Amino acid sequence: MLNFEPLARIDGVELVSLQQGEGTEQIAEMPWRDRITDLTADMDQESAFTDTLAVMSSLDLVVTFDTAIAHLAGAAGIPVFIALCHLPDWRWGLNGQSSP
């Protein structure tokens, strides 16, 4: 969560949490938690990722780590930035602005 702080400090940026389950307790610990909208309490109760996809389709950009969210956004054509390690998994490549 701390890695998202620079984004949270940008005027006009609103963060929307798509995190469910483990890790959600970290939101309450963030000094900038008032900049985070958390819609996940009732999301995806009926079927996996249906509500998540609906929320993501209304966002300007999805910023995530290498999770199912990244793959779902990419498959749906939703702009997504993925925070990767300096030496990422082979499928992300080392150069360029996109991945296969």
TAKA-V832098 format. One record per residue. SS is DSSP state (hx for helix, st for strand, lp for the rest). D_FIRST is the distance of its C-alpha to the first C-alpha in Angstrom with 1 decimal. Layout:
BEGIN
((SS;D_FIRST) (SS;D_FIRST))
END
This chain:
BEGIN
((lp;0.0) (hx;3.8) (hx;5.3) (hx;5.5) (hx;7.2) (hx;10.5) (hx;10.7) (hx;10.4) (lp;13.1) (lp;15.5) (lp;18.4) (lp;19.0) (lp;15.6) (lp;14.4) (st;11.2) (st;12.3) (st;10.3) (lp;12.2) (lp;10.5) (lp;13.4) (lp;14.2) (lp;12.3) (lp;8.7) (hx;9.5) (hx;10.4) (hx;7.0) (hx;7.5) (hx;10.7) (hx;9.5) (lp;7.8) (lp;10.9) (lp;10.5) (hx;10.2) (hx;13.7) (hx;12.5) (st;11.0) (st;13.7) (st;13.5) (lp;16.6) (hx;16.1) (hx;18.3) (hx;21.4) (lp;20.3) (lp;22.2) (lp;24.5) (lp;27.5) (lp;26.4) (lp;23.5) (lp;21.5) (hx;24.1) (hx;22.2) (hx;19.0) (hx;21.3) (hx;22.9) (hx;19.7) (hx;18.6) (lp;22.2) (lp;21.9) (lp;19.0) (lp;19.7) (lp;17.1) (st;14.6) (st;11.7) (st;10.4) (st;10.6) (lp;14.1) (lp;14.5) (hx;17.3) (hx;15.6) (hx;16.3) (hx;19.8) (hx;20.6) (hx;19.7) (hx;21.8) (hx;24.6) (lp;24.8) (lp;24.9) (lp;21.8) (lp;20.4) (st;17.2) (st;15.4) (st;14.0) (st;11.8) (lp;14.1) (lp;15.1) (lp;17.9) (lp;20.4) (lp;19.2) (lp;21.0) (hx;24.6) (hx;24.3) (hx;22.0) (lp;24.5) (lp;24.2) (lp;25.7) (lp;25.9) (lp;23.9) (lp;24.0) (lp;24.6) (lp;27.5))
END
